[in-house]
Amino acid sequence: MKQIFGIAILLTFIACNQSEKKSADQNDSSQADSISVSSQVSIKDKKKEDILIKYVNLKNALVKSDEKLTQKNAADLQKSLADFEGCEPTAEIAGKIASSGNLIDQRKGFTILSSDLIALMKNAEIEKGTIFVQHCPMANKGDGGDWLSTEKEIRNPYYGKEMLECGRVTEELKAN
């Protein structure tokens, strides 16, 4: 009986450590994504740059098909959007993504969010780098879906690993 109890405690300990490790890995991944974006693209308005960084973190969470990380990154983006005058309705969309634990609903919200942020970034004064507008024709039941990326390589947030490379670059927003 003592052996069974000891094994149960050991398994619980191992499981808890795995959960903590996964959470730490997710935080490290978000920090790495943020550093990568800020080293690739620079925008004169630092609030817009912060929005782009948090948006790319959200996109990357969707690429990974990670509902929890998507919720966290959408909440971070919501805060940045709420602090940017005129983006309050877009902040509400990010809030809906953050409150949803369903990947399908999160991706539907991402379509609308992306449309708004593409318009915002088209008016950004990019000092360094390129922001790529990308499109998947199969997203949203064949209606298509767009998103922003700081890398030319396609990483599809609408299908994740199922169709990771489905899409194309439709526009490049470059430094002047």
GROMACS elastic network, one bead per residue, 0.5 to 0.9 nm:
[ bonds ]
;  ai    aj funct       b0    kb
    1     4     6  0.52271   500
    1     5     6  0.62868   500
    1     6     6  0.85680   500
    2     5     6  0.50921   500
    2     6     6  0.59939   500
    2     7     6  0.85447   500
    3     7     6  0.60451   500
    3     8     6  0.85070   500
    4     7     6  0.50863   500
    4     8     6  0.61176   500
    4     9     6  0.86560   500
    5     8     6  0.50821   500
    5     9     6  0.62881   500
    5    10     6  0.86378   500
    6     9     6  0.51838   500
    6    10     6  0.61661   500
    6    11     6  0.86507   500
    7    11     6  0.60885   500
    7    12     6  0.85320   500
    8    11     6  0.51617   500
    8    12     6  0.61574   500
    8    13     6  0.85917   500
    9    12     6  0.50849   500
    9    13     6  0.61367   500
    9    14     6  0.86495   500
   10    13     6  0.50797   500
   10    14     6  0.62108   500
   10    15     6  0.86017   500
   11    14     6  0.50829   500
   11    15     6  0.60628   500
   11    16     6  0.85520   500
   12    15     6  0.50971   500
   12    16     6  0.61212   500
   12    17     6  0.85959   500
   13    16     6  0.52009   500
   13    17     6  0.62252   500
   13    18     6  0.87001   500
   14    17     6  0.51597   500
   14    18     6  0.62529   500
   14    19     6  0.87503   500
   15    18     6  0.51275   500
   15    19     6  0.63305   500
   15    20     6  0.87620   500
   16    19     6  0.51166   500
   16    20     6  0.62642   500
   16    21     6  0.85774   500
   17    20     6  0.50802   500
   17    21     6  0.60420   500
   17    22     6  0.85708   500
   18    22     6  0.61019   500
   18    23     6  0.85916   500
   19    22     6  0.51341   500
   19    23     6  0.62395   500
   19    24     6  0.86132   500
   20    23     6  0.51026   500
   20    24     6  0.61260   500
   20    25     6  0.85312   500
   21    24     6  0.50288   500
   21    25     6  0.60176   500
   21    26     6  0.85801   500
   22    26     6  0.61699   500
   22    27     6  0.86960   500
   23    26     6  0.51020   500
   23    27     6  0.63541   500
   23    28     6  0.86624   500
   24    27     6  0.51198   500
   24    28     6  0.61350   500
   24    29     6  0.85202   500
   25    28     6  0.50044   500
   25    29     6  0.60032   500
   25    30     6  0.86268   500
   26    30     6  0.62363   500
   26    31     6  0.86297   500
   26    69     6  0.71310   500
   27    30     6  0.51638   500
   27    31     6  0.62029   500
   27    32     6  0.85766   500
   27    69     6  0.89181   500
   28    31     6  0.51027   500
   28    32     6  0.60760   500
   28    33     6  0.85572   500
   29    32     6  0.50709   500
   29    33     6  0.61061   500
   29    34     6  0.85992   500
   29    57     6  0.87810   500
   30    33     6  0.50234   500
   30    34     6  0.61501   500
   30    35     6  0.86386   500
   30    54     6  0.88642   500
   30    57     6  0.60740   500
   30    58     6  0.89667   500
   30    60     6  0.86607   500
   30    61     6  0.86750   500
   30    69     6  0.89335   500
   30    73     6  0.83207   500
   31    34     6  0.50559   500
   31    35     6  0.61990   500
   31    36     6  0.85235   500
   31    57     6  0.87685   500
   32    35     6  0.51202   500
   32    36     6  0.60298   500
   32    37     6  0.86124   500
   33    36     6  0.50337   500
   33    37     6  0.61648   500
   33    38     6  0.86262   500
   33    53     6  0.77789   500
   33    54     6  0.89816   500
   33    56     6  0.75370   500
   33    57     6  0.61771   500
   33    60     6  0.81434   500
   34    37     6  0.52467   500
   34    38     6  0.61868   500
   34    39     6  0.85784   500
   34    50     6  0.89412   500
   34    53     6  0.55686   500
   34    54     6  0.73214   500
   34    56     6  0.79637   500
   34    57     6  0.69448   500
   35    38     6  0.52313   500
   35    39     6  0.61081   500
   35    40     6  0.86105   500
   35    53     6  0.85412   500
   36    39     6  0.52402   500
   36    40     6  0.62057   500
   36    41     6  0.86552   500
   36    53     6  0.88800   500
   36   150     6  0.87717   500
   37    40     6  0.51305   500
   37    41     6  0.59233   500
   37    42     6  0.83914   500
   37    49     6  0.89922   500
   37    52     6  0.81113   500
   37    53     6  0.59375   500
   37    56     6  0.76566   500
   37   150     6  0.64509   500
   37   151     6  0.89093   500
   38    41     6  0.54708   500
   38    42     6  0.62673   500
   38    49     6  0.77810   500
   38    50     6  0.86582   500
   38    53     6  0.70214   500
   39    42     6  0.74082   500
   39   128     6  0.89798   500
   39   129     6  0.87103   500
   40   128     6  0.72319   500
   40   129     6  0.55689   500
   40   130     6  0.76334   500
   40   150     6  0.69127   500
   40   151     6  0.85177   500
   41    49     6  0.80641   500
   41   126     6  0.73608   500
   41   127     6  0.74830   500
   41   128     6  0.52197   500
   41   130     6  0.63210   500
   41   131     6  0.73122   500
   41   150     6  0.70663   500
   41   175     6  0.86875   500
   42    45     6  0.88422   500
   42    46     6  0.82574   500
   42    49     6  0.66839   500
   42   125     6  0.87786   500
   42   126     6  0.59751   500
   42   127     6  0.52726   500
   42   129     6  0.66632   500
   42   130     6  0.89065   500
   42   175     6  0.85076   500
   43    46     6  0.62216   500
   43    47     6  0.86856   500
   43    48     6  0.68582   500
   43    49     6  0.53225   500
   43   124     6  0.67265   500
   43   125     6  0.57355   500
   43   127     6  0.53223   500
   43   128     6  0.70736   500
   43   129     6  0.89817   500
   43   175     6  0.85588   500
   44    47     6  0.87837   500
   44    48     6  0.80922   500
   44    49     6  0.76855   500
   44   124     6  0.76281   500
   44   125     6  0.56610   500
   44   126     6  0.63229   500
   44   127     6  0.61653   500
   45    48     6  0.54395   500
   45    49     6  0.64665   500
   45    50     6  0.88514   500
   45   124     6  0.74238   500
   45   125     6  0.72493   500
   45   126     6  0.86941   500
   46    50     6  0.60555   500
   46    51     6  0.85123   500
   47    50     6  0.50478   500
   47    51     6  0.62429   500
   47    52     6  0.86791   500
   47    80     6  0.74393   500
   47    81     6  0.86924   500
   47    83     6  0.83161   500
   47    84     6  0.70224   500
   48    52     6  0.61837   500
   48    53     6  0.86422   500
   48    80     6  0.87153   500
   48    81     6  0.88293   500
   48    84     6  0.80747   500
   48   120     6  0.81048   500
   48   121     6  0.76267   500
   48   124     6  0.72506   500
   49    52     6  0.50397   500
   49    53     6  0.62150   500
   49    54     6  0.86923   500
   49   124     6  0.87823   500
   50    53     6  0.50813   500
   50    54     6  0.62427   500
   50    55     6  0.84692   500
   50    77     6  0.85755   500
   50    80     6  0.70863   500
   51    54     6  0.52456   500
   51    55     6  0.59708   500
   51    56     6  0.85920   500
   51    77     6  0.63563   500
   51    78     6  0.89297   500
   51    80     6  0.59012   500
   51    81     6  0.66380   500
   51    84     6  0.88765   500
   51   117     6  0.86474   500
   52    56     6  0.61010   500
   52    57     6  0.85671   500
   52    77     6  0.87204   500
   52   117     6  0.81763   500
   52   121     6  0.80264   500
   52   148     6  0.84983   500
   52   149     6  0.89615   500
   53    56     6  0.52689   500
   53    57     6  0.63240   500
   53    58     6  0.87680   500
   53    77     6  0.86442   500
   54    58     6  0.62641   500
   54    59     6  0.86577   500
   54    73     6  0.66641   500
   54    74     6  0.78366   500
   54    76     6  0.66305   500
   54    77     6  0.51997   500
   54    78     6  0.89891   500
   54    80     6  0.80296   500
   55    58     6  0.50083   500
   55    59     6  0.61660   500
   55    60     6  0.85940   500
   55    73     6  0.77781   500
   55    74     6  0.77332   500
   55    76     6  0.88933   500
   55    77     6  0.62399   500
   55   114     6  0.85593   500
   55   117     6  0.84248   500
   55   148     6  0.81875   500
   56    60     6  0.60452   500
   56    61     6  0.85566   500
   56   148     6  0.73221   500
   56   149     6  0.65291   500
   56   150     6  0.77451   500
   57    60     6  0.51200   500
   57    61     6  0.62846   500
   57    62     6  0.87925   500
   57    70     6  0.83666   500
   57    73     6  0.62368   500
   57    74     6  0.85671   500
   57    77     6  0.87958   500
   58    61     6  0.51252   500
   58    62     6  0.64258   500
   58    63     6  0.87310   500
   58    69     6  0.78462   500
   58    70     6  0.56663   500
   58    71     6  0.82883   500
   58    72     6  0.82915   500
   58    74     6  0.59194   500
   58    76     6  0.88288   500
   58    77     6  0.77777   500
   58   110     6  0.88612   500
   59    62     6  0.51421   500
   59    63     6  0.62587   500
   59    64     6  0.87541   500
   59    70     6  0.79952   500
   59    73     6  0.87664   500
   59   110     6  0.82447   500
   59   147     6  0.79686   500
   59   148     6  0.82000   500
   59   149     6  0.82135   500
   59   155     6  0.88884   500
   59   156     6  0.84635   500
   59   157     6  0.57719   500
   60    64     6  0.62924   500
   60    65     6  0.85879   500
   60    70     6  0.83672   500
   60   155     6  0.80285   500
   60   156     6  0.87986   500
   60   157     6  0.68974   500
   61    64     6  0.50620   500
   61    65     6  0.62215   500
   61    66     6  0.56017   500
   61    67     6  0.75891   500
   61    68     6  0.85759   500
   61    69     6  0.57571   500
   61    70     6  0.50813   500
   61    71     6  0.88224   500
   61    73     6  0.75615   500
   61   157     6  0.78728   500
   62    66     6  0.61325   500
   62    67     6  0.74522   500
   62    69     6  0.82923   500
   62    70     6  0.61598   500
   62   103     6  0.78473   500
   62   106     6  0.82485   500
   62   107     6  0.73874   500
   62   156     6  0.82310   500
   62   158     6  0.70385   500
   62   159     6  0.81594   500
   62   160     6  0.65785   500
   63    66     6  0.78431   500
   63   155     6  0.64378   500
   63   156     6  0.58785   500
   63   158     6  0.71420   500
   63   159     6  0.70438   500
   63   161     6  0.69844   500
   63   164     6  0.74096   500
   64    67     6  0.88082   500
   64    69     6  0.89635   500
   64   157     6  0.78127   500
   64   160     6  0.58066   500
   64   161     6  0.71252   500
   65    69     6  0.87626   500
   65    70     6  0.80569   500
   65   103     6  0.70367   500
   65   157     6  0.78427   500
   65   158     6  0.88109   500
   65   159     6  0.79366   500
   65   160     6  0.57803   500
   65   161     6  0.78130   500
   66    69     6  0.54729   500
   66    70     6  0.60002   500
   66    71     6  0.86600   500
   66   103     6  0.77257   500
   67    71     6  0.61683   500
   67    72     6  0.87563   500
   67   100     6  0.82421   500
   67   101     6  0.57992   500
   67   102     6  0.66289   500
   67   103     6  0.56725   500
   67   106     6  0.79444   500
   68    71     6  0.50815   500
   68    72     6  0.63491   500
   68    73     6  0.86827   500
   68    98     6  0.87272   500
   68   101     6  0.69610   500
   69    72     6  0.50419   500
   69    73     6  0.60464   500
   69    74     6  0.83704   500
   70    73     6  0.52002   500
   70    74     6  0.59034   500
   70    75     6  0.84780   500
   70    97     6  0.76925   500
   70    98     6  0.69743   500
   70   101     6  0.86055   500
   70   103     6  0.83871   500
   70   106     6  0.77740   500
   71    74     6  0.51756   500
   71    75     6  0.61931   500
   71    76     6  0.87389   500
   71    94     6  0.89667   500
   71    95     6  0.86734   500
   71    97     6  0.63367   500
   71    99     6  0.65633   500
   71   100     6  0.69852   500
   71   101     6  0.70952   500
   71   106     6  0.83263   500
   72    75     6  0.51942   500
   72    76     6  0.63784   500
   72    77     6  0.87598   500
   72    98     6  0.64474   500
   73    76     6  0.50045   500
   73    77     6  0.61732   500
   73    78     6  0.85066   500
   73    98     6  0.75346   500
   74    78     6  0.59832   500
   74    79     6  0.87395   500
   74    94     6  0.53003   500
   74    95     6  0.66473   500
   74    96     6  0.84539   500
   74    97     6  0.60861   500
   74    99     6  0.87130   500
   75    79     6  0.64778   500
   75    80     6  0.89332   500
   75    91     6  0.89726   500
   75    94     6  0.66679   500
   75    95     6  0.60808   500
   75    96     6  0.89716   500
   75    97     6  0.79601   500
   75    98     6  0.51960   500
   75    99     6  0.82624   500
   76    79     6  0.54060   500
   76    80     6  0.66769   500
   76    81     6  0.88771   500
   76    94     6  0.87564   500
   76    98     6  0.87733   500
   77    80     6  0.51680   500
   77    81     6  0.61179   500
   77    82     6  0.85174   500
   77    91     6  0.74627   500
   77    94     6  0.66268   500
   77    95     6  0.84909   500
   78    81     6  0.51352   500
   78    82     6  0.60244   500
   78    83     6  0.86879   500
   78    88     6  0.87256   500
   78    90     6  0.78567   500
   78    92     6  0.70475   500
   78    93     6  0.79602   500
   78    94     6  0.50827   500
   78    95     6  0.57505   500
   78    98     6  0.82229   500
   79    82     6  0.51585   500
   79    83     6  0.64429   500
   79    84     6  0.89906   500
   79    91     6  0.71875   500
   79    94     6  0.88874   500
   79    95     6  0.87941   500
   80    83     6  0.52681   500
   80    84     6  0.66325   500
   80    91     6  0.79250   500
   81    84     6  0.51671   500
   81    85     6  0.80015   500
   81    86     6  0.86052   500
   81    87     6  0.54917   500
   81    88     6  0.64503   500
   81    89     6  0.87670   500
   81    90     6  0.68322   500
   81    91     6  0.50146   500
   81    92     6  0.87905   500
   81    94     6  0.83871   500
   82    85     6  0.73199   500
   82    86     6  0.84660   500
   82    87     6  0.62613   500
   82    88     6  0.51478   500
   82    89     6  0.84391   500
   82    90     6  0.81192   500
   82    91     6  0.53898   500
   82    92     6  0.82431   500
   83    87     6  0.79359   500
   83    88     6  0.80132   500
   83    91     6  0.89467   500
   84    87     6  0.57058   500
   84    88     6  0.74584   500
   85    88     6  0.70084   500
   86    89     6  0.76869   500
   86    90     6  0.85753   500
   87    90     6  0.51807   500
   87    91     6  0.61186   500
   87    92     6  0.87996   500
   87   116     6  0.86532   500
   88    92     6  0.64262   500
   88    93     6  0.89323   500
   89    92     6  0.51177   500
   89    93     6  0.66579   500
   89    94     6  0.89387   500
   90    93     6  0.50780   500
   90    94     6  0.64137   500
   90    95     6  0.86064   500
   90   112     6  0.84102   500
   90   113     6  0.62575   500
   90   116     6  0.68164   500
   90   117     6  0.82311   500
   91    94     6  0.50414   500
   91    95     6  0.61314   500
   91    96     6  0.87394   500
   91   113     6  0.86051   500
   92    96     6  0.63030   500
   92    97     6  0.87550   500
   93    96     6  0.51104   500
   93    97     6  0.64549   500
   93    98     6  0.86782   500
   93   109     6  0.64271   500
   93   110     6  0.81155   500
   93   112     6  0.76268   500
   93   113     6  0.63469   500
   94    97     6  0.50841   500
   94    98     6  0.61743   500
   94    99     6  0.87094   500
   94   109     6  0.74994   500
   94   110     6  0.78723   500
   94   113     6  0.69245   500
   95    99     6  0.61857   500
   95   100     6  0.86834   500
   96    99     6  0.51273   500
   96   100     6  0.62580   500
   96   105     6  0.89862   500
   96   106     6  0.79309   500
   96   109     6  0.73532   500
   97   100     6  0.52579   500
   97   101     6  0.80663   500
   97   102     6  0.87938   500
   97   105     6  0.73432   500
   97   107     6  0.80731   500
   97   108     6  0.87146   500
   97   109     6  0.60532   500
   97   110     6  0.74228   500
   98   101     6  0.77377   500
   98   106     6  0.78857   500
   99   106     6  0.89440   500
  100   103     6  0.77685   500
  100   105     6  0.68389   500
  100   106     6  0.63530   500
  101   105     6  0.80709   500
  101   106     6  0.75587   500
  102   105     6  0.54369   500
  102   106     6  0.61431   500
  102   107     6  0.87217   500
  103   107     6  0.61109   500
  103   108     6  0.86369   500
  104   107     6  0.52461   500
  104   108     6  0.63633   500
  104   109     6  0.88364   500
  104   158     6  0.86392   500
  105   108     6  0.50377   500
  105   109     6  0.62995   500
  105   110     6  0.85338   500
  106   109     6  0.52390   500
  106   110     6  0.61530   500
  106   111     6  0.89489   500
  107   111     6  0.64965   500
  107   140     6  0.87000   500
  107   157     6  0.75703   500
  107   158     6  0.60283   500
  107   159     6  0.88750   500
  108   111     6  0.54211   500
  108   112     6  0.71975   500
  108   113     6  0.89691   500
  108   140     6  0.73228   500
  108   158     6  0.85628   500
  109   112     6  0.54766   500
  109   113     6  0.61798   500
  109   114     6  0.85551   500
  110   114     6  0.58066   500
  110   115     6  0.84831   500
  110   145     6  0.89549   500
  110   147     6  0.83510   500
  110   157     6  0.87665   500
  110   158     6  0.85763   500
  111   114     6  0.52327   500
  111   115     6  0.63976   500
  111   116     6  0.89602   500
  111   140     6  0.83322   500
  111   144     6  0.89520   500
  111   145     6  0.59459   500
  111   146     6  0.67405   500
  111   147     6  0.75171   500
  111   158     6  0.87025   500
  112   115     6  0.51994   500
  112   116     6  0.65519   500
  112   117     6  0.88120   500
  112   145     6  0.89939   500
  113   116     6  0.53132   500
  113   117     6  0.62575   500
  113   118     6  0.86160   500
  113   147     6  0.88734   500
  114   117     6  0.50288   500
  114   118     6  0.58875   500
  114   119     6  0.85432   500
  114   145     6  0.84868   500
  114   146     6  0.65366   500
  114   147     6  0.53197   500
  114   148     6  0.70706   500
  115   118     6  0.52827   500
  115   119     6  0.65299   500
  115   120     6  0.88552   500
  115   145     6  0.87554   500
  115   146     6  0.70493   500
  115   147     6  0.74954   500
  116   119     6  0.53338   500
  116   120     6  0.63858   500
  116   121     6  0.88488   500
  117   121     6  0.60143   500
  117   122     6  0.84046   500
  117   147     6  0.85368   500
  117   148     6  0.80240   500
  118   121     6  0.51932   500
  118   122     6  0.60932   500
  118   123     6  0.88277   500
  118   133     6  0.73243   500
  118   146     6  0.85028   500
  118   147     6  0.73440   500
  118   148     6  0.67323   500
  119   122     6  0.51926   500
  119   123     6  0.67673   500
  120   123     6  0.54888   500
  120   124     6  0.65821   500
  121   125     6  0.82056   500
  121   126     6  0.85582   500
  121   131     6  0.82165   500
  121   148     6  0.89140   500
  121   173     6  0.79322   500
  122   125     6  0.83700   500
  122   173     6  0.67088   500
  123   126     6  0.89186   500
  124   173     6  0.89865   500
  125   174     6  0.89340   500
  125   175     6  0.72403   500
  125   176     6  0.76654   500
  126   129     6  0.72523   500
  126   130     6  0.77931   500
  126   131     6  0.86347   500
  126   173     6  0.78200   500
  126   174     6  0.63629   500
  126   176     6  0.67316   500
  127   174     6  0.81689   500
  127   176     6  0.67152   500
  128   174     6  0.75107   500
  128   175     6  0.51804   500
  128   176     6  0.82315   500
  129   150     6  0.80821   500
  129   173     6  0.85718   500
  129   174     6  0.61704   500
  129   175     6  0.59473   500
  130   149     6  0.87659   500
  130   150     6  0.63852   500
  130   151     6  0.79848   500
  130   152     6  0.87864   500
  130   172     6  0.63675   500
  130   173     6  0.55058   500
  130   175     6  0.65773   500
  131   148     6  0.66403   500
  131   149     6  0.58388   500
  131   151     6  0.73965   500
  131   152     6  0.84429   500
  131   171     6  0.84801   500
  131   172     6  0.58767   500
  131   174     6  0.64980   500
  132   147     6  0.82479   500
  132   148     6  0.56213   500
  132   149     6  0.50866   500
  132   150     6  0.59486   500
  132   151     6  0.67680   500
  132   152     6  0.63243   500
  132   169     6  0.64213   500
  132   170     6  0.76347   500
  132   171     6  0.59944   500
  132   173     6  0.62162   500
  132   174     6  0.85936   500
  133   146     6  0.68065   500
  133   147     6  0.58094   500
  133   149     6  0.65314   500
  133   150     6  0.89147   500
  133   168     6  0.86072   500
  133   169     6  0.58488   500
  133   170     6  0.56862   500
  133   171     6  0.50325   500
  133   172     6  0.61704   500
  133   173     6  0.76401   500
  134   145     6  0.83481   500
  134   146     6  0.54547   500
  134   147     6  0.53447   500
  134   148     6  0.61147   500
  134   149     6  0.71906   500
  134   152     6  0.85127   500
  134   154     6  0.74883   500
  134   156     6  0.87594   500
  134   167     6  0.66586   500
  134   168     6  0.54992   500
  134   170     6  0.54966   500
  134   171     6  0.71152   500
  134   172     6  0.89056   500
  135   139     6  0.86402   500
  135   144     6  0.69049   500
  135   145     6  0.56132   500
  135   147     6  0.65144   500
  135   148     6  0.89276   500
  135   156     6  0.86125   500
  135   166     6  0.84591   500
  135   167     6  0.52017   500
  135   168     6  0.54748   500
  135   169     6  0.63759   500
  135   170     6  0.65185   500
  136   139     6  0.56814   500
  136   142     6  0.87942   500
  136   144     6  0.54290   500
  136   145     6  0.53759   500
  136   146     6  0.64475   500
  136   147     6  0.86992   500
  136   156     6  0.73818   500
  136   158     6  0.79660   500
  136   166     6  0.60078   500
  136   168     6  0.67291   500
  137   140     6  0.84603   500
  137   141     6  0.89783   500
  137   142     6  0.60270   500
  137   143     6  0.66166   500
  137   145     6  0.65362   500
  137   146     6  0.86558   500
  137   166     6  0.81751   500
  137   167     6  0.67788   500
  137   168     6  0.88242   500
  138   141     6  0.62494   500
  138   143     6  0.66796   500
  138   144     6  0.52885   500
  138   145     6  0.76538   500
  138   158     6  0.89429   500
  138   166     6  0.81264   500
  138   167     6  0.84321   500
  139   142     6  0.55206   500
  139   143     6  0.62988   500
  139   145     6  0.52981   500
  139   146     6  0.86737   500
  139   158     6  0.61004   500
  139   159     6  0.76702   500
  140   143     6  0.52920   500
  140   144     6  0.56412   500
  140   145     6  0.65782   500
  140   158     6  0.81129   500
  141   144     6  0.73645   500
  142   145     6  0.86758   500
  145   158     6  0.77347   500
  146   167     6  0.89948   500
  146   170     6  0.89042   500
  147   156     6  0.86337   500
  147   157     6  0.80746   500
  148   151     6  0.89478   500
  149   152     6  0.71551   500
  149   153     6  0.85692   500
  149   154     6  0.83472   500
  149   155     6  0.85839   500
  150   153     6  0.89419   500
  151   154     6  0.76554   500
  151   155     6  0.89037   500
  152   168     6  0.88503   500
  152   169     6  0.70779   500
  153   165     6  0.79816   500
  153   168     6  0.86873   500
  153   169     6  0.85618   500
  154   164     6  0.72531   500
  154   165     6  0.51476   500
  154   166     6  0.70171   500
  154   167     6  0.63459   500
  154   168     6  0.67448   500
  154   169     6  0.77800   500
  155   160     6  0.73315   500
  155   161     6  0.86379   500
  155   163     6  0.86534   500
  155   164     6  0.52941   500
  155   165     6  0.55513   500
  155   166     6  0.77124   500
  155   167     6  0.82223   500
  156   159     6  0.58760   500
  156   160     6  0.55944   500
  156   161     6  0.80288   500
  156   163     6  0.68916   500
  156   165     6  0.60048   500
  156   166     6  0.62385   500
  156   167     6  0.69586   500
  157   160     6  0.53369   500
  157   161     6  0.89156   500
  157   164     6  0.77544   500
  158   163     6  0.84088   500
  158   164     6  0.86435   500
  159   162     6  0.54817   500
  159   163     6  0.53609   500
  159   164     6  0.64333   500
  159   166     6  0.82867   500
  160   163     6  0.60347   500
  160   164     6  0.50968   500
  160   165     6  0.86381   500
  161   165     6  0.83748   500
  162   165     6  0.89734   500
  163   166     6  0.54380   500
  163   167     6  0.89841   500
  164   167     6  0.86230   500
  165   168     6  0.84886   500
  169   172     6  0.75376   500
